[in-house]
Amino acid sequence: MGGGPGGGMGGGPGGGMGGGQSNLSPSNIVALPSVIARGGQLTVTVDNCPRGGTMTSAAFPTTTLTPINGANRTAKGTATVNSNARPGPYDITVTCTGTGSLTRPAAFTVIGGVRGGLGGSSSSGATPTDMAIGGGLVAAALVGGAVFWMRRRAERRA
């Protein structure tokens, strides 16, 4: 566990976790959130990618991975999922500068987007149907008021 050359977990050349980068290859691709809607932002991290690189998927354009200072020689990137991506699972392939590439199958899942409003309608203002319903309610209120007023008037005479 010493720090000299070839020593276990130390920092010397060829020594355990602190050694040279000759056998370094990307590992541990993590995509968050793992379930995302079309148009959402996906954050991807990958270990053993100390100089950054790129990430690709059928669901988003090629995006840059930038190194994060810290443990595990991690790189990170944020991609925006295409608005026309089909729902389902997607792979991510990362290519790290100088250390190779790695693909994670089904790294994240795209779900269909949600349209808000009245059943996804995109009209603004009152539609002819809205006008007809409103007019009918006003007419019913007028008739009901007139009947009530006529009955009250007839009661006073009796």
N, CA, C and O of each residue as an XYZ file, in Angstrom:
632
protein
N       0.806     -1.189      0.000
C       0.000      0.000      0.000
C       0.849      1.252      0.000
O       0.334      2.347      0.228
N       2.127      1.116     -0.249
C       3.041      2.252     -0.227
C       2.904      3.118     -1.450
O       2.171      2.782     -2.380
N       3.616      4.247     -1.456
C       3.512      5.196     -2.543
C       4.640      5.099     -3.544
O       4.745      5.957     -4.420
N       5.485      4.092     -3.451
C       6.616      3.990     -4.357
C       6.246      3.348     -5.680
O       5.095      2.969     -5.897
N       7.233      3.227     -6.569
C       6.990      2.614     -7.861
C       6.438      1.205     -7.716
O       7.001      0.388     -6.987
N       5.355      0.919     -8.397
C       4.758     -0.414     -8.406
C       4.039     -0.763     -7.121
O       3.531     -1.878     -7.004
N       3.970      0.138     -6.144
C       3.329     -0.157     -4.872
C       1.813     -0.116     -4.973
O       1.273      0.701     -5.720
N       1.117     -0.969     -4.248
C      -0.342     -1.152     -4.197
C      -1.188      0.044     -4.581
O      -1.357      0.315     -5.770
N      -1.731      0.773     -3.600
C      -2.678      1.845     -3.869
C      -1.988      3.198     -3.895
O      -2.666      4.225     -3.930
N      -0.688      3.230     -3.879
C       0.045      4.488     -3.808
C       0.024      5.262     -5.100
O      -0.678      4.905     -6.046
N       0.802      6.331     -5.133
C       0.760      7.221     -6.277
C       1.931      7.092     -7.217
O       2.057      7.916     -8.122
N       2.791      6.113     -7.061
C       3.946      5.985     -7.933
C       3.584      5.460     -9.303
O       2.480      4.951     -9.495
N       4.502      5.573    -10.274
C       4.235      5.087    -11.626
C       3.914      3.595    -11.614
O       4.653      2.793    -11.042
N       2.819      3.241    -12.245
C       2.416      1.844    -12.350
C       1.839      1.305    -11.055
O       1.521      0.118    -10.990
N       1.691      2.108    -10.039
C       1.220      1.633     -8.752
C      -0.272      1.804     -8.562
O      -0.745      2.932     -8.423
N      -1.004      0.748     -8.552
C      -2.420      0.709     -8.199
C      -3.251      1.828     -8.782
O      -3.183      2.098     -9.981
N      -4.048      2.493     -7.929
C      -5.009      3.479     -8.391
C      -4.383      4.828     -8.692
O      -5.015      5.657     -9.346
N      -3.181      5.072     -8.245
C      -2.595      6.382     -8.484
C      -1.568      6.347     -9.592
O      -0.839      7.322     -9.774
N      -1.484      5.264    -10.339
C      -0.426      5.084    -11.319
C      -0.681      5.774    -12.630
O      -1.516      6.673    -12.732
N       0.064      5.333    -13.651
C      -0.026      5.907    -14.989
C      -1.377      5.645    -15.639
O      -2.211      4.934    -15.078
N      -1.597      6.225    -16.839
C      -2.879      6.128    -17.508
C      -2.830      5.192    -18.706
O      -3.730      5.242    -19.544
N      -1.824      4.345    -18.819
C      -1.670      3.508    -20.004
C      -2.786      2.486    -20.146
O      -3.156      2.156    -21.273
N      -3.342      1.969    -19.047
C      -4.417      0.987    -19.147
C      -5.765      1.584    -18.770
O      -6.699      0.851    -18.444
N      -5.873      2.893    -18.812
C      -7.094      3.601    -18.456
C      -8.098      3.500    -19.591
O      -7.751      3.718    -20.751
N      -9.348      3.168    -19.262
C     -10.404      3.176    -20.268
C     -11.687      3.677    -19.605
O     -11.876      3.487    -18.403
N     -12.567      4.312    -20.373
C     -13.788      4.881    -19.790
C     -14.623      3.802    -19.096
O     -14.668      2.652    -19.533
N     -15.276      4.198    -18.012
C     -16.136      3.267    -17.283
C     -17.255      4.034    -16.600
O     -17.205      5.257    -16.472
N     -18.260      3.294    -16.168
C     -19.329      3.828    -15.331
C     -20.052      5.030    -15.949
O     -20.024      6.126    -15.389
N     -20.686      4.831    -17.081
C     -21.493      5.891    -17.692
C     -22.798      5.999    -16.899
O     -23.513      5.011    -16.729
N     -23.099      7.197    -16.419
C     -24.331      7.436    -15.660
C     -25.098      8.563    -16.326
O     -24.559      9.651    -16.533
N     -26.368      8.304    -16.666
C     -27.243      9.312    -17.274
C     -28.364      9.643    -16.291
O     -29.073      8.756    -15.816
N     -28.512     10.939    -15.995
C     -29.569     11.377    -15.085
C     -30.355     12.514    -15.702
O     -29.736     13.420    -16.261
N     -31.659     12.529    -15.641
C     -32.494     11.463    -15.117
C     -32.507     10.261    -16.065
O     -32.235     10.403    -17.257
N     -32.819      9.097    -15.538
C     -32.804      7.896    -16.369
C     -34.054      7.801    -17.239
O     -34.055      7.091    -18.244
N     -35.121      8.512    -16.861
C     -36.332      8.610    -17.676
C     -36.563     10.091    -17.928
O     -36.642     10.884    -16.990
N     -36.673     10.462    -19.211
C     -36.721     11.887    -19.562
C     -37.704     12.115    -20.701
O     -37.878     11.250    -21.560
N     -38.339     13.267    -20.707
C     -39.261     13.632    -21.782
C     -38.479     14.245    -22.940
O     -37.371     14.751    -22.764
N     -39.078     14.191    -24.123
C     -38.459     14.837    -25.286
C     -38.249     16.309    -24.977
O     -39.118     16.962    -24.398
N     -37.078     16.835    -25.370
C     -36.755     18.235    -25.120
C     -36.124     18.483    -23.760
O     -35.722     19.609    -23.465
N     -36.029     17.444    -22.919
C     -35.442     17.596    -21.595
C     -33.918     17.586    -21.634
O     -33.316     17.202    -22.637
N     -33.297     18.012    -20.532
C     -31.839     18.034    -20.450
C     -31.342     16.826    -19.668
O     -31.800     16.544    -18.561
N     -30.403     16.132    -20.269
C     -29.827     14.911    -19.723
C     -28.388     15.193    -19.324
O     -27.611     15.714    -20.124
N     -28.026     14.850    -18.087
C     -26.652     15.012    -17.622
C     -25.983     13.646    -17.596
O     -26.514     12.696    -17.019
N     -24.812     13.552    -18.226
C     -24.087     12.290    -18.326
C     -22.714     12.469    -17.693
O     -22.016     13.446    -17.961
N     -22.334     11.507    -16.845
C     -20.981     11.488    -16.293
C     -20.329     10.165    -16.657
O     -20.999      9.142    -16.798
N     -19.018     10.200    -16.807
C     -18.255      8.993    -17.128
C     -16.928      9.052    -16.376
O     -16.255     10.082    -16.362
N     -16.564      7.942    -15.758
C     -15.300      7.857    -15.029
C     -14.168      7.484    -15.980
O     -14.405      6.981    -17.078
N     -12.939      7.736    -15.547
C     -11.724      7.434    -16.314
C     -11.713      8.132    -17.677
O     -11.374      7.537    -18.700
N     -12.091      9.400    -17.657
C     -12.107     10.223    -18.870
C     -11.479     11.572    -18.506
O     -12.146     12.605    -18.572
N     -10.183     11.563    -18.116
C      -9.575     12.754    -17.507
C      -9.417     13.951    -18.429
O      -9.291     15.077    -17.946
N      -9.419     13.747    -19.731
C      -9.246     14.873    -20.656
C     -10.524     15.216    -21.409
O     -10.491     15.981    -22.373
N     -11.643     14.659    -20.978
C     -12.910     14.940    -21.645
C     -13.042     14.177    -22.947
O     -12.266     13.261    -23.222
N     -14.014     14.551    -23.738
C     -14.257     13.888    -25.009
C     -15.635     14.243    -25.522
O     -16.082     15.382    -25.391
N     -16.317     13.256    -26.114
C     -17.655     13.483    -26.650
C     -18.576     12.330    -26.265
O     -18.127     11.233    -25.933
N     -19.882     12.613    -26.319
C     -20.885     11.569    -26.118
C     -21.906     11.672    -27.238
O     -22.253     12.765    -27.687
N     -22.378     10.518    -27.678
C     -23.351     10.481    -28.771
C     -24.475      9.512    -28.431
O     -24.307      8.568    -27.658
N     -25.629      9.782    -29.038
C     -26.796      8.927    -28.911
C     -27.727      9.256    -30.069
O     -27.638     10.333    -30.660
N     -28.611      8.334    -30.388
C     -29.612      8.603    -31.420
C     -30.641      9.622    -30.942
O     -31.388     10.168    -31.755
N     -30.693      9.889    -29.630
C     -31.696     10.797    -29.082
C     -31.214     12.234    -28.939
O     -32.026     13.124    -28.686
N     -29.910     12.489    -29.094
C     -29.397     13.855    -28.993
C     -28.154     14.009    -29.863
O     -27.503     13.017    -30.192
N     -27.816     15.247    -30.241
C     -26.619     15.468    -31.063
C     -25.343     15.220    -30.265
O     -25.373     15.186    -29.034
N     -24.234     15.048    -30.959
C     -22.939     14.856    -30.304
C     -22.680     16.027    -29.366
O     -22.820     17.191    -29.742
N     -22.299     15.692    -28.138
C     -22.128     16.693    -27.088
C     -20.761     16.528    -26.439
O     -20.252     15.413    -26.324
N     -20.173     17.635    -26.018
C     -18.841     17.637    -25.408
C     -18.899     17.178    -23.961
O     -19.799     17.552    -23.209
N     -17.924     16.364    -23.585
C     -17.701     15.990    -22.188
C     -16.532     16.814    -21.671
O     -15.474     16.842    -22.300
N     -16.701     17.483    -20.541
C     -15.622     18.283    -19.975
C     -15.134     17.641    -18.676
O     -15.935     17.117    -17.902
N     -13.826     17.680    -18.438
C     -13.281     17.069    -17.222
C     -13.766     17.779    -15.959
O     -13.948     18.996    -15.935
N     -13.968     16.981    -14.914
C     -14.298     17.512    -13.593
C     -13.079     17.261    -12.715
O     -12.580     16.138    -12.648
N     -12.606     18.286    -12.054
C     -11.471     18.093    -11.156
C     -11.935     17.299     -9.942
O     -12.876     17.702     -9.258
N     -11.292     16.194     -9.677
C     -11.662     15.391     -8.521
C     -11.332     13.930     -8.730
O     -10.538     13.570     -9.599
N     -11.945     13.112     -7.930
C     -11.676     11.673     -7.941
C     -12.215     11.004     -9.199
O     -13.078     11.547     -9.889
N     -11.696      9.831     -9.480
C     -12.150      8.957    -10.563
C     -11.963      9.524    -11.962
O     -12.479      8.956    -12.924
N     -11.237     10.630    -12.098
C     -10.970     11.210    -13.421
C     -12.269     11.326    -14.236
O     -12.339     10.860    -15.373
N     -13.281     11.944    -13.648
C     -14.615     12.000    -14.220
C     -14.771     13.149    -15.208
O     -14.188     14.220    -15.034
N     -15.569     12.909    -16.250
C     -15.968     13.959    -17.192
C     -17.491     14.022    -17.201
O     -18.171     13.041    -16.898
N     -18.011     15.194    -17.553
C     -19.452     15.421    -17.486
C     -19.914     16.209    -18.703
O     -19.187     17.058    -19.218
N     -21.124     15.920    -19.156
C     -21.721     16.674    -20.252
C     -23.229     16.751    -20.083
O     -23.835     15.899    -19.434
N     -23.834     17.787    -20.675
C     -25.285     17.951    -20.634
C     -25.796     18.032    -22.062
O     -25.326     18.844    -22.859
N     -26.766     17.179    -22.374
C     -27.343     17.132    -23.720
C     -28.837     17.407    -23.646
O     -29.491     17.070    -22.659
N     -29.370     18.017    -24.692
C     -30.811     18.225    -24.800
C     -31.377     17.169    -25.734
O     -30.950     17.047    -26.882
N     -32.344     16.404    -25.229
C     -32.955     15.335    -26.009
C     -33.757     15.959    -27.150
O     -34.493     16.925    -26.947
N     -33.607     15.400    -28.347
C     -34.323     15.908    -29.525
C     -35.827     15.917    -29.272
O     -36.372     14.993    -28.668
N     -36.490     16.971    -29.742
C     -37.941     17.063    -29.549
C     -38.700     16.033    -30.378
O     -39.871     15.762    -30.113
N     -38.036     15.456    -31.380
C     -38.700     14.439    -32.203
C     -38.202     13.025    -31.883
O     -38.433     12.098    -32.659
N     -37.524     12.858    -30.749
C     -37.037     11.528    -30.359
C     -38.231     10.612    -30.080
O     -39.202     11.022    -29.445
N     -38.149      9.386    -30.555
C     -39.229      8.431    -30.309
C     -39.116      7.884    -28.887
O     -38.009      7.691    -28.385
N     -40.247      7.635    -28.241
C     -40.197      7.048    -26.905
C     -39.505      5.684    -26.932
O     -39.663      4.916    -27.881
N     -38.736      5.394    -25.878
C     -38.060      4.115    -25.762
C     -36.662      4.278    -25.196
O     -36.218      5.394    -24.926
N     -35.962      3.151    -25.016
C     -34.608      3.197    -24.459
C     -33.575      3.610    -25.498
O     -33.735      3.325    -26.685
N     -32.516      4.281    -25.054
C     -31.445      4.736    -25.935
C     -30.078      4.408    -25.327
O     -29.891      4.462    -24.112
N     -29.127      4.067    -26.206
C     -27.743      3.830    -25.816
C     -26.993      5.159    -25.796
O     -27.389      6.119    -26.457
N     -25.914      5.197    -25.033
C     -24.986      6.330    -25.061
C     -23.596      5.768    -25.337
O     -23.170      4.797    -24.712
N     -22.890      6.397    -26.288
C     -21.496      6.049    -26.551
C     -20.641      7.249    -26.197
O     -20.867      8.355    -26.688
N     -19.642      7.017    -25.327
C     -18.701      8.078    -24.985
C     -17.357      7.755    -25.619
O     -16.925      6.603    -25.651
N     -16.710      8.793    -26.121
C     -15.353      8.664    -26.657
C     -14.491      9.649    -25.894
O     -14.641     10.863    -26.033
N     -13.587      9.117    -25.086
C     -12.725      9.947    -24.255
C     -11.387     10.169    -24.958
O     -10.806      9.242    -25.521
N     -10.915     11.401    -24.917
C      -9.649     11.756    -25.560
C      -8.505     10.959    -24.945
O      -8.205     11.100    -23.759
N      -7.882     10.133    -25.747
C      -6.716      9.380    -25.313
C      -6.986      8.102    -24.548
O      -6.046      7.364    -24.254
N      -8.233      7.811    -24.213
C      -8.493      6.605    -23.415
C      -9.472      5.635    -24.052
O      -9.704      4.559    -23.500
N     -10.058      5.978    -25.198
C     -10.938      5.045    -25.886
C     -12.409      5.397    -25.760
O     -12.778      6.510    -25.383
N     -13.249      4.400    -26.092
C     -14.685      4.641    -26.076
C     -15.408      3.505    -25.359
O     -14.863      2.418    -25.164
N     -16.650      3.789    -24.974
C     -17.479      2.829    -24.259
C     -18.930      3.116    -24.580
O     -19.329      4.278    -24.657
N     -19.728      2.072    -24.771
C     -21.167      2.224    -25.016
C     -21.934      1.612    -23.858
O     -21.637      0.497    -23.429
N     -22.917      2.339    -23.354
C     -23.825      1.787    -22.344
C     -25.176      1.585    -22.996
O     -25.846      2.558    -23.341
N     -25.592      0.331    -23.172
C     -26.898      0.062    -23.769
C     -28.027      0.503    -22.835
O     -27.919      0.385    -21.614
N     -29.091      1.005    -23.417
C     -30.289      1.418    -22.670
C     -29.918      2.298    -21.468
O     -30.377      2.058    -20.351
N     -29.098      3.301    -21.703
C     -28.622      4.179    -20.622
C     -29.732      5.077    -20.076
O     -29.705      5.460    -18.906
N     -30.702      5.409    -20.920
C     -31.825      6.236    -20.484
C     -33.019      5.930    -21.364
O     -32.885      5.323    -22.426
N     -34.201      6.361    -20.907
C     -35.446      6.103    -21.637
C     -36.154      7.420    -21.901
O     -36.322      8.239    -20.998
N     -36.567      7.617    -23.147
C     -37.332      8.801    -23.524
C     -38.817      8.449    -23.458
O     -39.254      7.416    -23.967
N     -39.575      9.332    -22.819
C     -41.024      9.158    -22.787
C     -41.654     10.235    -23.648
O     -41.022     11.252    -23.934
N     -42.906     10.020    -24.066
C     -43.600     10.990    -24.913
C     -43.821     12.290    -24.180
O     -44.016     12.295    -22.964
N     -43.794     13.387    -24.900
C     -44.033     14.698    -24.312
C     -45.483     14.874    -23.929
O     -46.342     14.110    -24.370
N     -45.761     15.866    -23.118
C     -47.111     16.128    -22.632
C     -47.577     17.466    -23.177
O     -46.866     18.467    -23.080
N     -48.761     17.480    -23.745
C     -49.359     18.741    -24.199
C     -50.366     19.189    -23.163
O     -51.242     18.420    -22.769
N     -50.249     20.415    -22.725
C     -51.175     20.919    -21.718
C     -52.418     21.508    -22.363
O     -52.541     21.529    -23.587
N     -53.324     21.978    -21.548
C     -54.528     22.621    -22.054
C     -55.685     21.658    -22.128
O     -55.684     20.609    -21.483
N     -56.669     22.021    -22.917
C     -57.872     21.209    -23.063
C     -57.630     20.120    -24.093
O     -57.877     20.317    -25.282
N     -57.154     18.991    -23.646
C     -56.933     17.876    -24.562
C     -55.861     18.162    -25.593
O     -55.882     17.587    -26.681
N     -54.939     19.026    -25.275
C     -53.866     19.337    -26.206
C     -54.261     20.383    -27.233
O     -53.535     20.589    -28.206
N     -55.397     21.052    -27.041
C     -55.824     22.041    -28.024
C     -54.892     23.234    -27.993
O     -54.313     23.555    -26.955
N     -54.751     23.882    -29.117
C     -53.847     25.028    -29.176
C     -54.568     26.288    -29.642
O     -53.920     27.238    -30.080
N     -55.910     26.311    -29.553
C     -56.639     27.505    -29.972
C     -56.622     28.536    -28.858
O     -56.430     28.200    -27.689
N     -56.824     29.797    -29.228
C     -56.890     30.843    -28.215
C     -58.211     31.572    -28.385
O     -58.719     31.703    -29.498
N     -58.766     32.045    -27.273
C     -60.044     32.731    -27.324
C     -61.204     31.748    -27.341
O     -61.017     30.535    -27.248
N     -62.403     32.298    -27.463
C     -63.612     31.478    -27.452
C     -63.866     30.878    -28.829
O     -63.817     31.575    -29.843
N     -64.133     29.596    -28.850
C     -64.465     28.910    -30.100
C     -65.968     29.017    -30.325
O     -66.690     29.376    -29.394
N     -66.469     28.721    -31.523
C     -67.914     28.747    -31.756
C     -68.685     27.841    -30.783
O     -69.801     28.174    -30.384
N     -68.106     26.719    -30.409
C     -68.768     25.830    -29.450
C     -68.882     26.506    -28.085
O     -69.925     26.426    -27.436
N     -67.814     27.170    -27.653
C     -67.852     27.895    -26.380
C     -68.935     28.967    -26.408
O     -69.660     29.145    -25.429
N     -69.045     29.675    -27.515
C     -70.069     30.741    -27.644
C     -71.475     30.157    -27.568
O     -72.345     30.728    -26.910
N     -71.709     29.023    -28.234
C     -73.033     28.396    -28.223
C     -73.403     27.938    -26.815
O     -74.537     28.134    -26.379
N     -72.455     27.330    -26.102
C     -72.738     26.875    -24.740
C     -73.029     28.071    -23.840
O     -73.990     28.044    -23.072
N     -72.218     29.111    -23.924
C     -72.426     30.306    -23.113
C     -73.760     30.973    -23.415
O     -74.473     31.388    -22.501
N     -74.095     31.077    -24.695
C     -75.371     31.675    -25.084
C     -76.556     30.876    -24.553
O     -77.553     31.445    -24.107
N     -76.437     29.545    -24.608
C     -77.512     28.689    -24.091
C     -77.702     28.863    -22.594
O     -78.835     28.881    -22.113
N     -76.608     28.993    -21.849
C     -76.701     29.188    -20.400
C     -77.336     30.535    -20.068
O     -78.150     30.626    -19.149
N     -76.970     31.580    -20.810
C     -77.565     32.895    -20.572
C     -79.062     32.856    -20.882
O     -79.858     33.407    -20.121
N     -79.454     32.222    -21.973
C     -80.869     32.123    -22.334
C     -81.644     31.359    -21.269
O     -82.748     31.762    -20.901
N     -81.081     30.263    -20.769
C     -81.761     29.485    -19.730
C     -81.923     30.318    -18.459
O     -82.956     30.225    -17.796
N     -80.935     31.120    -18.113
C     -81.032     31.968    -16.929
C     -82.116     33.022    -17.102
O     -82.850     33.307    -16.155
N     -82.232     33.607    -18.291
C     -83.266     34.611    -18.553
C     -84.660     34.002    -18.457
O     -85.554     34.587    -17.844
N     -84.847     32.839    -19.054
C     -86.153     32.166    -19.007
C     -86.494     31.810    -17.569
O     -87.624     32.031    -17.133
N     -85.542     31.263    -16.826
C     -85.794     30.911    -15.425
C     -86.137     32.131    -14.596
O     -87.036     32.064    -13.758
N     -85.451     33.242    -14.801
C     -85.739     34.473    -14.077
C     -87.117     35.019    -14.420
O     -87.842     35.486    -13.542
N     -87.476     34.959    -15.695
C     -88.792     35.461    -16.120
C     -89.912     34.621    -15.504
O     -90.914     35.172    -15.049
N     -89.757     33.311    -15.485
C     -90.779     32.438    -14.897
C     -90.902     32.744    -13.410
O     -92.018     32.858    -12.901
N     -89.797     32.879    -12.708
C     -89.821     33.183    -11.282
C     -90.519     34.517    -11.034
O     -91.346     34.620    -10.128
N     -90.195     35.546    -11.830
C     -90.777     36.862    -11.653
C     -92.289     36.837    -11.929
O     -93.063     37.480    -11.219
N     -92.703     36.091    -12.966
C     -94.127     36.006    -13.311
C     -94.903     35.287    -12.203
O     -96.029     35.676    -11.895
N     -94.324     34.252    -11.605
C     -95.019     33.523    -10.540
C     -95.149     34.396     -9.296
O     -96.193     34.388     -8.643
N     -94.118     35.139     -8.964
C     -94.183     36.028     -7.801
C     -95.248     37.103     -7.994
O     -95.944     37.476     -7.050
N     -95.368     37.587     -9.203
C     -96.346     38.625     -9.515
C     -97.766     38.080     -9.396
O     -98.673     38.757     -8.913
N     -97.936     36.816     -9.857
C     -99.268     36.194     -9.784
C     -99.664     35.915     -8.330
O    -100.855     35.950     -8.019
N     -98.729     35.644     -7.441
C     -99.021     35.394     -6.048
C     -99.539     36.648     -5.346
O    -100.377     36.546     -4.451
N     -99.064     37.804     -5.730
C     -99.476     39.041     -5.091
C    -100.939     39.367     -5.426
O    -101.638     39.956     -4.601
N    -101.398     39.002     -6.592
C    -102.766     39.292     -7.009
C    -103.772     38.382     -6.306
O    -104.924     38.776     -6.128
N    -103.385     37.230     -5.921
C    -104.338     36.264     -5.368
C    -104.693     36.529     -3.937
O    -105.485     35.790     -3.350
